[in-house]
Amino acid sequence: MDSMTSISQRIVLLTALHSLAVSSSFAKPMTTHILSLNDHMALSAHPSSLPYSNPNAPKGGEFSTFEIGTFDNLNALINTGSPVNGTAYLSDSLLSASLNEPSASYGLLADSITRDPEDPSWIAFHINPKAYFSNLQPVTAEDVVFTFNTILSKGSPGLRLYYAGIKKITALDKYTVRFDFKVNNSTMSRKKNNIKLALSIGQMSIFSRQDWQNRIFDQVTLRPPLGSGPYLIDKIDAGRSITYKRNPNYWGRDLMINRGKYNFDQIKYVYYRDPEAAYQGFKLGQYTFKKEQSAQNWVKNYNFPAVDKGFVVKQTIANKNPITMSGLVFNLRQDQFKDRRVRKALTQAFDFEWLNKALFNNTYTRLQSYFFNSELEAKGTPSVDEVKYLTPLLPLLSQPEKDEILNPWTAPVSAGDGFNRANLLTARQLLLDAGYRYKKGQLYDQHDKIYSIDILCSDASLQRTLLPYVRNLKRLGISASIRLVDTPQYIERVRRFDYDMIVDTYPQTLSPSHEQIGYWGSASADRQGSLNTAGIKNPVIDMILTELGSAQNRQAVIHITRILDRVLRAEYYMVPLYGLVGNRVVYWNKYRLQKITANYDLGLDYWWIDQAAEQHIKQYIGRQ
C-alpha cells in the first residue's frame, strides 16, 4: 500500500466513522496516537523515547525471578488451571500504558485511535499495517474481533464482567476495528469524555484468529500460542520454570514506546513451593532478581557473603502507586459475617502494632485505605466535592455507617504490648450488641451454636502472622483455627468460595474503573472464580461504581474513588493488613537502570544488564 492510497483510504474511513457515530450533528471525530483520561498529558507531543528509558541500553543477558506455587497453563485468561507468569510478553496489545501518567496510553498495535469527544458510545483503533505475528502473518482487525468475542464468551468471569460494557466489535476494514459501548441516553451527557473502557480494551493482548481455529480456548494447555510480542517461549520445565527468549524479528522494536525497552535476551521465571525455598534459591543464584515481601528477610537475612562482597544489592525504589490492598477477608456468604458489628469486632482483634514490633522490626505501615499512598486515598472528612456525591447515598445508610463515613477513619490502634486489651473489650461489646452470648468463656450465636472461624491459607509463612490474630480471637471466645492446604486445593476452594476467611490482595491503579465491579460489585458476588472474594452485595457500593464508570474527568475519578474508599472502610469487609511504601528489591549486581525512574512502576522492562558484571557473577556463583 503506497502512502497516497493509505491517506485516501483513511479519509474515506473517517467519513464512515463520522456517519456511524451516535452523536449530535456537530460531532467532530478526532484521530490521535494518545488516549488519556486526563485533561493534560506531560508527553502530549511526539518524544523520541520515554523519560524512564535508555535508548542506548545494550541488549543481552538473562533476567530471572521467582514465583511461588506451580503452573500447568499458558492461558491466563480462563478460569481453570494454574497460569504461568510472563505470557503477556508473547502478544502485544492495542495500546501501551504510560508508567508516568495515570490513565494514559500510547499506540502499540494500534498506531492511532479515532473517537468523538462528544460521543462516548464508540471508538475505533487503526492497526499498524507493519504489525505481524511471529509467523510473519499480519495482525488484522479480525484478530481483534476474535480476541474480544472469545473473551466475552469463554474468558474468566472476572474478564467477562470487566469488558461487559462492550456492545459490539466490528472490523471496518483489514486494519480498523470499531468498538460500540452500552451507553443509554440518561448517562450519555455524563459520559462525554469517558474513555476508561477504551483504555482497558487497549491493554488486552491480541490473539491470532488463525492460530486458535483448531484449539479449544477454555482448555488448560502448555502449547505455546502464536503471538505478536517481543518474546517467544524458549523452554518449559512443566510446573518448575519457564524461559522466554527475545524475538529478533519483533515487529515493534523500533517504535518510540519500545526504545530502550525489552533489553534482556532471556526472561526466566523459577517456581518454588514456599518462600523459604525461594529465598535459598536466590542465595544460590538460581535466579537473580527478587521483590522482597518478608520484613524478617529484609532486615536479618541478607548478610551472606555475596552481599558483603557487593555481588548482591538491596534497594528500596519509591513510587507513587497505591499500595496493594491486603486484608483478612470475611466471606459474607457465611451467616457469621453478615452483621457489620461482628465484622468490626473481628477487626478490633488484629493487633498490628505488636505484630509490627515483634515480628517485622517496625518495617511495615498499616493500610488505612483501599488506595493507600495515592491521591485516591480518603483522608480526614469528606471534601465539598465528595459531599456532592455522598448526599444522595446517605439516606440509604445506617447511622453508624454515616458516622464512620463522614468523620476521619483509622484502623484500630493497640498499645503494642501484646495484650490488645482495650480493643478486645470493644470487640466483646460489639459481639454482645449483635446478639451473641458467652457461656463459660465460649462465644455462642443466637441458635446456641459455638462461633467458629477457619482461616484458609496455602502459604505456611503466613502462619506466624495469623497465629497472634487467632490467639486474640480465642480470647474473645471464638473457636478459631488456620487451615493450611496445598496451592491447587486453595485455588479451587477460593474459586468456589469455600472458606470462612482468607488473606487476599487487591492491586489498585491510579485510574480505577470497571475492575472495581469485579472486586466489590453485586454482579460478581456469586460468579465462581470472581475477584469479589468477600461476596459483597451492597446497593450503595453499586451506585458508587456506576458513578465511577461514568466519571467525566480525572477530578471526578478522584472524588468518587474517595467515596468508594470511605464506604468500603465503614463496612468492614476485611481486616486491613499492612504494606510497604516503595518497592523493596534485592538483585545480583548485574542489572542497571535509569537514574530517572518511572513514577508508577518498577519499569523492569527498561532495565538492562552490564555484561562484564554478569560474567563476574557467573564465575562467583560457580565457585559457591
C-alpha positions as CSV (number, residue, x, y, z in Angstrom):
1,M,0.0,0.0,0.0
2,D,1.6,3.3,-1.1
3,S,1.3,6.4,1.1
4,M,-1.2,8.3,-1.1
5,T,-3.5,5.2,-1.2
6,S,-3.2,4.9,2.6
7,I,-4.1,8.6,3.1
8,S,-7.1,8.5,0.8
9,Q,-8.4,5.3,2.5
10,R,-8.0,6.9,5.9
11,I,-10.1,9.9,4.8
12,V,-12.9,7.7,3.5
13,L,-12.8,5.7,6.7
14,L,-13.0,8.8,8.9
15,T,-16.0,9.9,6.9
16,A,-17.6,6.5,7.5
17,L,-16.9,6.6,11.2
18,H,-18.4,10.1,11.4
19,S,-21.6,8.9,9.8
20,L,-21.8,5.9,12.1
21,A,-21.4,7.9,15.3
22,V,-24.4,8.1,17.6
23,S,-23.9,11.8,18.3
24,S,-25.1,15.3,17.6
25,S,-24.8,16.8,14.1
26,F,-22.0,18.8,15.4
27,A,-19.8,15.9,16.4
28,K,-16.2,16.0,15.1
29,P,-14.3,12.7,15.4
30,M,-10.6,13.1,16.0
31,T,-7.7,10.8,15.4
32,T,-4.7,10.7,17.8
33,H,-1.8,8.4,18.8
34,I,-2.5,9.0,22.5
35,L,-5.5,8.0,24.6
36,S,-5.9,9.7,28.0
37,L,-8.5,10.4,30.7
38,N,-6.5,13.4,31.9
39,D,-7.1,16.9,30.7
40,H,-3.3,17.3,30.2
41,M,-0.6,14.9,29.4
42,A,3.1,15.6,30.0
43,L,4.1,13.8,26.8
44,S,1.4,15.2,24.5
45,A,4.0,15.8,21.8
46,H,6.0,13.2,19.9
47,P,9.1,12.4,22.1
48,S,11.8,10.2,20.6
49,S,11.8,8.0,23.7
50,L,10.2,7.8,27.1
51,P,11.9,9.6,30.0
52,Y,12.5,6.5,32.1
53,S,14.1,4.6,29.2
54,N,17.7,4.5,28.0
55,P,17.5,4.3,24.2
56,N,21.2,3.3,24.1
57,A,20.8,0.4,26.6
58,P,22.7,-2.7,25.5
59,K,20.8,-5.9,24.6
60,G,21.7,-9.2,26.1
61,G,21.8,-11.4,29.2
62,E,19.1,-13.0,31.2
63,F,16.6,-11.6,33.7
64,S,15.4,-14.2,36.2
65,T,12.9,-14.0,39.0
66,F,10.7,-16.4,41.0
67,E,7.1,-17.3,41.7
68,I,5.5,-19.4,44.5
69,G,3.5,-22.5,43.5
70,T,3.4,-24.2,40.2
71,F,1.8,-23.9,36.8
72,D,0.1,-26.0,34.2
73,N,-1.4,-23.5,31.8
74,L,-0.2,-20.9,29.3
75,N,-3.6,-19.2,29.0
76,A,-4.1,-16.8,32.0
77,L,-7.5,-15.6,30.7
78,I,-9.6,-18.6,31.6
79,N,-10.9,-19.9,34.9
80,T,-9.2,-23.3,35.0
81,G,-5.6,-24.4,35.7
82,S,-2.7,-22.6,37.2
83,P,-1.5,-20.0,34.7
84,V,2.3,-19.3,34.3
85,N,3.7,-15.8,34.7
86,G,5.1,-13.8,31.8
87,T,2.7,-14.7,29.0
88,A,2.0,-11.0,28.4
89,Y,5.4,-10.9,26.7
90,L,4.1,-13.2,23.9
91,S,1.4,-10.9,22.5
92,D,1.1,-7.2,22.0
93,S,-1.9,-5.1,22.9
94,L,-3.5,-2.3,21.0
95,L,-2.0,0.3,23.4
96,S,0.9,0.6,25.8
97,A,0.3,2.2,29.2
98,S,2.5,5.1,30.3
99,L,4.4,4.5,33.5
100,N,4.5,8.2,34.3
101,E,0.9,9.3,33.6
102,P,-2.2,7.8,35.2
103,S,-4.9,6.8,32.6
104,A,-2.7,7.4,29.6
105,S,-1.7,5.1,26.8
106,Y,0.2,5.3,23.6
107,G,-0.4,3.4,20.4
108,L,1.2,-0.1,20.1
109,L,-0.6,-2.5,17.7
110,A,-2.9,0.4,17.0
111,D,-0.8,3.3,15.6
112,S,-3.8,5.7,16.0
113,I,-7.2,5.9,17.6
114,T,-10.3,7.7,16.3
115,R,-13.1,8.8,18.7
116,D,-15.7,11.6,19.1
117,P,-15.1,13.6,22.3
118,E,-18.8,14.4,22.4
119,D,-19.9,10.8,22.0
120,P,-18.6,8.0,24.3
121,S,-20.6,5.3,22.6
122,W,-17.8,4.2,20.2
123,I,-14.1,4.2,19.5
124,A,-12.0,2.9,16.6
125,F,-8.5,1.5,16.6
126,H,-6.3,1.7,13.5
127,I,-3.9,-1.2,13.5
128,N,-0.3,-0.5,12.3
129,P,0.0,-2.3,8.9
130,K,3.5,-3.2,9.9
131,A,2.4,-5.2,12.8
132,Y,2.7,-9.0,12.4
133,F,2.7,-12.2,14.4
134,S,5.9,-14.2,14.9
135,N,5.0,-16.4,11.9
136,L,5.0,-13.1,9.8
137,Q,1.2,-13.1,9.3
138,P,-0.2,-9.6,9.7
139,V,-2.2,-8.6,12.7
140,T,-5.7,-7.6,11.5
141,A,-9.0,-6.2,12.7
142,E,-10.4,-9.7,12.5
143,D,-7.9,-10.8,15.1
144,V,-9.1,-8.1,17.4
145,V,-12.7,-9.0,16.9
146,F,-11.9,-12.7,17.5
147,T,-10.0,-11.9,20.7
148,F,-12.7,-9.9,22.4
149,N,-15.6,-12.1,21.2
150,T,-13.7,-15.1,22.6
151,I,-13.1,-13.3,26.0
152,L,-16.7,-12.2,26.3
153,S,-17.9,-15.8,25.7
154,K,-15.2,-18.0,27.1
155,G,-12.9,-15.9,29.3
156,S,-12.8,-16.0,33.1
157,P,-15.9,-14.5,34.8
158,G,-13.8,-11.5,36.0
159,L,-12.7,-10.7,32.5
160,R,-16.2,-11.1,31.1
161,L,-17.5,-8.7,33.7
162,Y,-14.6,-6.3,33.1
163,Y,-15.5,-5.9,29.5
164,A,-19.2,-6.2,29.9
165,G,-19.7,-2.6,28.7
166,I,-18.8,-3.7,25.1
167,K,-21.9,-3.9,22.9
168,K,-20.4,-4.8,19.6
169,I,-17.0,-5.2,17.9
170,T,-16.8,-4.6,14.1
171,A,-14.0,-4.9,11.6
172,L,-14.5,-1.9,9.3
173,D,-11.6,-2.9,7.1
174,K,-8.5,-5.0,7.3
175,Y,-6.8,-2.7,9.8
176,T,-9.6,-0.8,11.5
177,V,-11.8,-2.2,14.3
178,R,-14.6,-0.3,15.9
179,F,-16.0,-0.9,19.5
180,D,-19.5,0.1,20.3
181,F,-20.3,0.5,24.0
182,K,-23.5,0.1,26.1
183,V,-24.4,3.7,26.9
184,N,-28.0,4.7,27.4
185,N,-29.4,8.2,26.9
186,S,-29.7,9.1,30.6
187,T,-26.0,8.7,31.1
188,M,-24.8,9.9,27.7
189,S,-24.3,13.6,28.8
190,R,-22.4,12.5,31.9
191,K,-20.0,10.3,29.9
192,K,-18.9,12.6,27.2
193,N,-15.2,12.2,28.0
194,N,-15.4,8.6,29.4
195,I,-12.7,6.6,27.7
196,K,-11.8,4.3,30.6
197,L,-13.3,1.2,29.0
198,A,-11.4,2.0,25.8
199,L,-8.1,2.3,27.8
200,S,-8.9,-1.2,29.3
201,I,-9.6,-2.6,25.9
202,G,-6.2,-1.2,24.8
203,Q,-4.4,-3.3,27.4
204,M,-5.7,-6.7,26.3
205,S,-3.2,-9.0,24.4
206,I,-4.5,-9.7,20.9
207,F,-4.7,-13.3,19.7
208,S,-4.2,-14.8,16.3
209,R,-7.6,-16.0,15.0
210,Q,-5.9,-18.4,12.7
211,D,-3.8,-19.9,15.5
212,W,-6.9,-20.6,17.6
213,Q,-9.1,-22.1,14.9
214,N,-8.2,-25.7,15.8
215,R,-7.7,-25.2,19.5
216,I,-10.1,-25.1,22.5
217,F,-9.7,-21.7,24.2
218,D,-11.0,-22.6,27.6
219,Q,-8.9,-25.7,28.0
220,V,-5.8,-26.0,30.1
221,T,-2.7,-26.1,27.7
222,L,1.0,-25.8,27.6
223,R,1.0,-25.4,23.9
224,P,2.6,-22.0,23.1
225,P,0.2,-19.6,21.4
226,L,1.2,-17.6,18.4
227,G,1.8,-14.0,19.4
228,S,3.0,-10.6,18.1
229,G,5.0,-9.7,21.2
230,P,8.7,-9.1,21.9
231,Y,9.4,-12.6,23.3
232,L,8.9,-16.2,22.3
233,I,8.8,-19.2,24.6
234,D,12.3,-20.8,24.7
235,K,12.0,-23.6,27.3
236,I,9.3,-25.0,29.6
237,D,10.1,-27.2,32.6
238,A,6.4,-28.0,33.4
239,G,5.5,-26.7,36.8
240,R,9.1,-25.6,37.6
241,S,10.3,-22.9,35.3
242,I,9.6,-21.1,32.0
243,T,12.1,-19.2,29.9
244,Y,11.2,-16.6,27.2
245,K,13.7,-15.5,24.5
246,R,13.7,-12.2,22.8
247,N,12.3,-12.3,19.3
248,P,15.0,-10.8,17.0
249,N,12.3,-10.2,14.3
250,Y,9.9,-8.4,16.7
251,W,7.9,-6.0,14.5
252,G,7.6,-3.2,17.1
253,R,11.3,-3.0,18.3
254,D,11.8,0.5,16.7
255,L,8.6,2.1,17.9
256,M,9.1,5.2,20.2
257,I,7.4,3.4,23.2
258,N,9.8,0.5,22.8
259,R,13.1,2.3,22.5
260,G,15.3,1.2,25.4
261,K,12.8,-1.5,26.3
262,Y,13.0,-5.3,26.2
263,N,16.7,-5.4,26.7
264,F,17.1,-8.9,28.0
265,D,17.8,-11.8,25.7
266,Q,16.0,-14.2,28.1
267,I,13.4,-13.8,30.8
268,K,13.1,-16.7,33.2
269,Y,10.5,-17.5,36.0
270,V,11.6,-20.1,38.5
271,Y,8.8,-21.7,40.6
272,Y,9.2,-22.7,44.3
273,R,6.8,-24.4,46.6
274,D,7.3,-22.0,49.5
275,P,9.0,-18.6,50.2
276,E,11.8,-20.2,52.3
277,A,12.9,-22.4,49.4
278,A,12.7,-19.3,47.1
279,Y,14.9,-17.3,49.4
280,Q,17.5,-20.1,49.5
281,G,17.3,-20.3,45.7
282,F,18.1,-16.6,45.4
283,K,21.2,-17.1,47.7
284,L,22.4,-19.8,45.4
285,G,21.9,-17.7,42.3
286,Q,19.2,-19.9,40.8
287,Y,17.5,-16.6,39.9
288,T,18.8,-13.1,40.2
289,F,16.0,-10.6,41.0
290,K,13.6,-10.6,43.9
291,K,10.9,-8.3,45.3
292,E,11.3,-9.0,49.0
293,Q,8.0,-9.2,50.8
294,S,9.3,-10.6,54.1
295,A,10.4,-8.0,56.6
296,Q,12.4,-10.6,58.5
297,N,14.4,-11.5,55.4
298,W,14.9,-7.8,54.6
299,V,16.2,-6.9,58.0
300,K,18.0,-10.0,59.1
301,N,18.8,-12.5,56.3
302,Y,20.7,-10.5,53.7
303,N,24.0,-10.9,55.4
304,F,25.5,-13.8,53.4
305,P,28.9,-13.4,51.7
306,A,27.6,-12.3,48.3
307,V,26.0,-9.3,49.9
308,D,29.2,-8.4,51.8
309,K,31.3,-8.6,48.6
310,G,28.9,-6.4,46.6
311,F,27.6,-9.1,44.4
312,V,24.0,-8.7,45.7
313,V,22.3,-5.3,46.1
314,K,19.5,-4.3,48.5
315,Q,17.4,-1.3,47.3
316,T,14.1,0.4,48.1
317,I,12.7,2.1,45.0
318,A,10.0,4.7,45.6
319,N,6.8,5.0,43.6
320,K,3.5,6.9,43.6
321,N,1.3,3.9,43.2
322,P,-1.5,2.9,45.5
323,I,-0.1,0.2,47.8
324,T,-1.8,-3.1,47.1
325,M,-4.7,-3.6,49.5
326,S,-4.1,-6.7,51.6
327,G,-6.6,-8.0,54.1
328,L,-8.1,-10.8,56.0
329,V,-11.3,-11.1,54.0
330,F,-14.7,-12.1,55.6
331,N,-16.8,-14.4,53.4
332,L,-20.2,-12.6,53.6
333,R,-21.8,-15.6,52.0
334,Q,-21.5,-17.2,55.5
335,D,-24.1,-16.2,58.1
336,Q,-21.5,-15.5,60.8
337,F,-20.2,-12.4,58.9
338,K,-23.4,-10.8,57.7
339,D,-23.6,-8.4,60.7
340,R,-21.4,-5.3,60.3
341,R,-20.9,-5.2,64.1
342,V,-19.4,-8.6,64.0
343,R,-17.0,-7.7,61.2
344,K,-16.0,-4.6,63.1
345,A,-15.4,-6.6,66.3
346,L,-13.2,-9.1,64.4
347,T,-11.2,-6.2,63.0
348,Q,-10.6,-4.9,66.6
349,A,-8.9,-8.3,67.4
350,F,-6.0,-7.7,65.0
351,D,-3.0,-6.2,66.8
352,F,-0.9,-4.6,64.1
353,E,1.3,-2.6,66.5
354,W,2.5,-5.6,68.4
355,L,3.0,-7.6,65.2
356,N,5.0,-4.9,63.5
357,K,7.2,-4.5,66.5
358,A,7.7,-8.2,67.5
359,L,7.9,-9.8,64.0
360,F,8.6,-7.1,61.4
361,N,11.1,-4.8,63.1
362,N,8.7,-1.9,62.5
363,T,9.3,-2.0,58.8
364,Y,5.6,-2.1,57.7
365,T,2.9,0.5,57.6
366,R,-0.8,-0.2,58.5
367,L,-3.0,0.1,55.5
368,Q,-5.6,2.9,56.2
369,S,-7.2,2.9,52.8
370,Y,-8.0,0.7,49.8
371,F,-5.9,3.2,47.8
372,F,-3.2,3.9,50.3
373,N,-0.2,6.1,49.3
374,S,-2.0,7.8,46.5
375,E,-4.2,10.8,45.8
376,L,-7.2,8.5,45.7
377,E,-6.9,7.7,49.4
378,A,-9.8,9.2,51.5
379,K,-8.4,11.3,54.4
380,G,-10.0,13.3,57.1
381,T,-13.6,14.5,56.5
382,P,-15.2,14.4,53.0
383,S,-14.4,17.5,50.8
384,V,-17.1,19.7,49.4
385,D,-16.9,17.8,46.1
386,E,-17.1,14.4,47.8
387,V,-20.2,15.6,49.7
388,K,-21.9,16.3,46.4
389,Y,-21.6,12.6,45.5
390,L,-22.3,11.4,49.1
391,T,-25.5,13.4,49.7
392,P,-27.9,11.1,47.7
393,L,-26.4,8.0,49.3
394,L,-26.6,9.0,53.0
395,P,-30.4,8.1,53.4
396,L,-29.6,4.5,52.4
397,L,-27.0,4.1,55.2
398,S,-27.4,3.4,58.9
399,Q,-26.3,6.0,61.4
400,P,-23.2,4.1,62.5
401,E,-22.1,3.8,58.8
402,K,-22.8,7.6,58.2
403,D,-20.7,8.4,61.3
404,E,-17.7,6.5,60.1
405,I,-18.0,7.8,56.5
406,L,-18.4,11.5,57.5
407,N,-15.6,11.5,60.1
408,P,-11.9,10.7,59.9
409,W,-11.3,6.9,59.9
410,T,-8.4,4.9,61.2
411,A,-7.8,1.2,61.7
412,P,-7.9,0.1,65.3
413,V,-4.6,1.0,67.2
414,S,-3.3,-1.0,70.2
415,A,-0.8,-0.2,72.9
416,G,1.6,-2.7,71.2
417,D,2.1,-4.6,74.4
418,G,0.7,-7.9,73.1
419,F,-2.5,-7.9,75.1
420,N,-4.7,-5.6,73.0
421,R,-7.0,-5.3,76.0
422,A,-8.9,-2.1,75.0
423,N,-9.7,-3.2,71.5
424,L,-10.8,-6.7,72.7
425,L,-13.1,-5.1,75.2
426,T,-14.6,-3.0,72.4
427,A,-14.9,-6.2,70.3
428,R,-16.6,-8.1,73.1
429,Q,-19.3,-5.4,73.5
430,L,-19.9,-5.3,69.7
431,L,-20.5,-9.0,69.7
432,L,-22.9,-8.7,72.6
433,D,-24.8,-5.9,70.8
434,A,-25.1,-8.2,67.8
435,G,-26.9,-10.8,69.9
436,Y,-24.1,-13.2,70.7
437,R,-23.7,-14.6,74.2
438,Y,-20.9,-16.1,76.4
439,K,-21.1,-19.4,78.2
440,K,-18.0,-20.4,80.2
441,G,-15.9,-18.1,78.2
442,Q,-17.1,-19.5,74.8
443,L,-19.0,-17.3,72.3
444,Y,-22.4,-18.7,71.1
445,D,-24.7,-17.4,68.4
446,Q,-28.5,-16.9,68.6
447,H,-29.0,-20.6,67.8
448,D,-26.8,-21.7,70.7
449,K,-24.0,-22.8,68.3
450,I,-20.4,-22.2,69.1
451,Y,-19.0,-19.3,67.0
452,S,-16.1,-20.7,64.9
453,I,-13.8,-19.4,62.1
454,D,-11.4,-21.3,59.8
455,I,-8.8,-19.1,58.0
456,L,-7.9,-20.8,54.8
457,C,-4.3,-20.5,53.8
458,S,-1.8,-22.0,51.3
459,D,1.3,-20.1,52.4
460,A,2.9,-21.7,55.5
461,S,4.9,-18.5,56.1
462,L,1.7,-16.6,56.8
463,Q,1.1,-18.7,59.9
464,R,3.4,-16.5,62.0
465,T,1.3,-13.5,61.1
466,L,-2.1,-15.3,61.6
467,L,-1.4,-17.1,64.8
468,P,-1.4,-14.0,67.0
469,Y,-4.7,-13.0,65.5
470,V,-6.1,-16.5,66.1
471,R,-5.0,-16.2,69.8
472,N,-6.9,-12.9,70.1
473,L,-10.0,-14.4,68.5
474,K,-9.8,-17.2,71.1
475,R,-9.6,-14.6,73.9
476,L,-13.0,-13.4,72.5
477,G,-14.3,-16.9,73.0
478,I,-14.2,-17.7,69.3
479,S,-13.1,-21.1,68.1
480,A,-10.6,-20.1,65.5
481,S,-8.1,-22.1,63.5
482,I,-5.8,-21.9,60.4
483,R,-6.4,-24.4,57.8
484,L,-3.3,-24.9,55.7
485,V,-3.8,-26.6,52.3
486,D,-1.7,-27.0,49.1
487,T,-1.8,-24.4,46.4
488,P,-4.1,-26.3,43.9
489,Q,-6.6,-27.1,46.6
490,Y,-6.5,-23.5,47.8
491,I,-7.1,-22.1,44.3
492,E,-10.1,-24.4,43.7
493,R,-11.6,-23.7,47.1
494,V,-11.3,-19.9,46.6
495,R,-12.9,-20.3,43.2
496,R,-15.9,-22.0,44.8
497,F,-15.9,-19.5,47.8
498,D,-15.4,-22.5,50.1
499,Y,-13.9,-20.7,53.1
500,D,-14.7,-18.6,56.1
501,M,-11.8,-16.2,55.8
502,I,-8.8,-15.8,53.5
503,V,-5.9,-13.4,53.1
504,D,-6.4,-11.7,49.8
505,T,-4.9,-8.8,47.9
506,Y,-6.5,-6.2,45.6
507,P,-3.9,-4.5,43.3
508,Q,-5.1,-1.0,42.5
509,T,-4.3,1.5,39.8
510,L,-4.4,5.3,39.7
511,S,-7.3,5.1,37.4
512,P,-9.9,2.8,39.0
513,S,-12.7,1.8,36.7
514,H,-14.6,-1.3,35.6
515,E,-12.2,-3.6,37.5
516,Q,-13.8,-2.3,40.8
517,I,-17.1,-4.0,39.8
518,G,-15.1,-7.3,39.8
519,Y,-13.8,-6.5,43.3
520,W,-16.9,-5.1,45.0
521,G,-19.9,-5.2,42.7
522,S,-23.1,-7.3,43.4
523,A,-23.0,-8.7,39.9
524,S,-19.7,-10.5,40.6
525,A,-20.5,-11.8,44.1
526,D,-22.0,-15.2,43.0
527,R,-19.8,-15.8,40.0
528,Q,-17.4,-18.6,40.8
529,G,-13.8,-17.5,40.2
530,S,-14.6,-13.8,40.5
531,L,-12.4,-11.4,42.4
532,N,-15.2,-10.5,44.8
533,T,-13.9,-12.9,47.3
534,A,-15.8,-11.1,50.1
535,G,-19.2,-11.7,48.4
536,I,-20.2,-8.0,48.7
537,K,-23.8,-7.2,47.6
538,N,-24.3,-3.6,48.6
539,P,-26.6,-1.3,46.5
540,V,-24.8,1.8,47.8
541,I,-21.5,0.5,46.5
542,D,-23.1,-0.5,43.2
543,M,-24.3,3.1,42.8
544,I,-20.8,4.4,43.5
545,L,-19.4,2.0,41.0
546,T,-21.9,3.2,38.4
547,E,-20.8,6.8,39.1
548,L,-17.2,5.8,38.8
549,G,-17.8,4.2,35.4
550,S,-19.5,7.5,34.3
551,A,-16.7,9.8,35.6
552,Q,-16.1,12.6,33.1
553,N,-12.6,13.6,34.0
554,R,-9.7,12.9,36.4
555,Q,-11.1,15.0,39.2
556,A,-14.4,13.1,39.2
557,V,-12.5,9.8,39.3
558,I,-10.6,11.1,42.4
559,H,-13.7,12.3,44.3
560,I,-15.8,9.2,43.5
561,T,-12.9,6.8,44.4
562,R,-12.5,8.5,47.8
563,I,-16.2,8.0,48.4
564,L,-15.8,4.3,47.5
565,D,-12.9,4.1,49.9
566,R,-14.9,5.6,52.7
567,V,-17.8,3.2,52.3
568,L,-15.6,0.1,52.0
569,R,-13.8,1.0,55.2
570,A,-17.0,1.7,57.1
571,E,-18.5,-1.7,56.1
572,Y,-15.5,-3.7,57.5
573,Y,-15.4,-6.2,54.7
574,M,-11.9,-7.2,55.6
575,V,-9.3,-6.7,58.3
576,P,-6.7,-4.3,56.7
577,L,-3.2,-5.7,57.0
578,Y,0.0,-3.8,56.2
579,G,2.2,-2.8,53.3
580,L,5.4,-1.2,52.2
581,V,5.8,2.3,50.9
582,G,8.0,1.7,47.9
583,N,9.4,-1.5,46.4
584,R,12.0,-3.5,48.3
585,V,14.1,-5.3,45.8
586,V,17.3,-7.4,46.0
587,Y,19.2,-8.4,43.0
588,W,22.5,-9.8,41.9
589,N,24.5,-6.8,40.9
590,K,24.4,-7.1,37.1
591,Y,21.3,-5.0,36.5
592,R,21.4,-1.3,35.6
593,L,18.5,1.2,35.4
594,Q,18.0,4.8,34.5
595,K,18.5,7.5,37.2
596,I,15.1,8.8,36.3
597,T,12.7,6.0,37.2
598,A,9.1,5.6,36.3
599,N,6.5,7.2,38.7
600,Y,4.1,4.3,38.9
601,D,6.1,1.1,38.1
602,L,9.4,-0.5,38.7
603,G,9.8,-0.4,34.9
604,L,11.8,-3.7,34.8
605,D,11.4,-4.0,31.0
606,Y,13.6,-0.9,30.7
607,W,16.4,-2.3,32.8
608,W,19.5,-3.8,31.2
609,I,22.5,-5.9,32.0
610,D,26.1,-5.0,32.5
611,Q,27.7,-7.8,30.6
612,A,31.1,-7.6,32.4
613,A,29.3,-7.7,35.8
614,E,27.2,-10.7,34.7
615,Q,30.3,-12.7,33.8
616,H,31.9,-11.9,37.2
617,I,28.7,-13.0,38.9
618,K,28.5,-16.2,36.9
619,Q,32.1,-17.0,38.0
620,Y,31.3,-16.3,41.6
621,I,28.1,-18.4,41.6
622,G,30.0,-21.2,40.0
623,R,32.5,-21.2,42.9
624,Q,29.9,-21.1,45.7
